[in-house]
């Protein structure tokens, strides 16, 4: 069973113009592990955290089977579109030169190929384009030139690259989470039923013609996943998976960097987009 972990992240005020330097610098922050928790918010909004033990329910067999295939379905789909929303208040940290860089208030829109583990997106901060990013589990490449969305084909020049360190910033932590939301095999539904994973509510992701009916599940706490004796993670502090009737994952929510708001990853169809077998313009 692999549907857990914990998140953390850096703290401090943002400096949008230093965004690329923040990714490509060594940043001293607390460690970040993929897939975690949640915090209070507004009822009805993405990441609604007002579910309690009284309103949740243990997984049925059918629900466990749907949750168990969510990451595998992403892998089986190959390329999916995504939008990552990192709300204001999710923090940054000073780099080795003492410069404060921020990855809060960011929105990334692009595509990820879960089979090849390659992603590509446009990055905005406060509604303004600040560049492009390509990434794999090992590498991140950034291009600072502002663009209107993520152009295709991917530009072949202007990229700066570094190792992808998911502890470096909330942005790189979110990319690590995204990459981890695909798996080449399903989870074990019986282990999920034996864990403290829970059904939270029925909901809808998207609107109009793109609206999808989902069930929202809280993933198991780390203690139930690894067999440790530590106290279970409170239900209100666990990651959320919004899953369709066919096991398709449409939204993932977690709290990064100790923020009181949720970082949200929404998924959609890729509409025939392909990303190739390697990063573009990167040696």
Steps between C-alpha positions, in 0.01 A plus 500: 500500500653831389233768545668689782787712610549835661560847366696787632677788337674830524368821654545870436386781266512463120724680251342426158793635293732255673283199421743321267797572723305351789454172314857484380661592831574291804223588747523406866156389612326223690455172315195434285347158439229437243125476571364621828261711692235765504385797703187710564345686210171616353217242479424417140839615368770263372652328798195547719632376835181511705463124485525340841503146628123537540440582132759268345467127449734201463564391142268246346657232283394683183639831627829338599533350153444841337750674726748217447510555123510883501877533453512202263227657286717811462788280386274309261367825351854614421474877443255709703456874528541651845462823692691545826379783723732597786313764702648817642643435844687187397851603561852545382844510657834680471744333265871449561561865407240632740251587224139424586317324220135409495287231344172600658205640309605293199295326233647244261308385192633230274528128438667199655573162345472258789646215295823684412501722812543822301309821574473844340309809612465877490545671837308807617532701819224740598349450154817600311713261296847443643619225269492131416612186677587146388562225751570133563560324833870585461509837321328837490553749216368857508461763229442849635352658186131583568257325265128478438447148628727204428577511126522186289738387373711561808758778437843352433716775652537715809478224761695485825510165675575356842425189702139485617520540877151466646622653826613822329171687478125455504507503120743209475311321778179532297677362191619204707144436612374521142758250377404262781134497396569239235590135561554202272292278727187539715508522877367211709131574569492262796781689670317825433190362669709393797651849527333819624435628147146638489219616274427867565228616262361502148594804294548640150831605344486756220195674360279497194593246235817400688327428833572155643324335794749366753532354845754670724720271708751572775813294452630281782719656764869415493472285811243268341706479180837407649387300802666738744371560850476878461162666546281505187492822302178690579235470231501878451873493419511238226523527123182482294437302183198588283434184299240427231289188471759341270796563733617811312673756725368850431632698796763459769532734798765539767646762728857608429744689716273517803251718311141531617374473141511213259727445205278351231582290194217473247520255211342493155528335161815566296319540165769321300802680650826301502816599687763274347750278675733764647513865606528749214804728477668334798825303476 
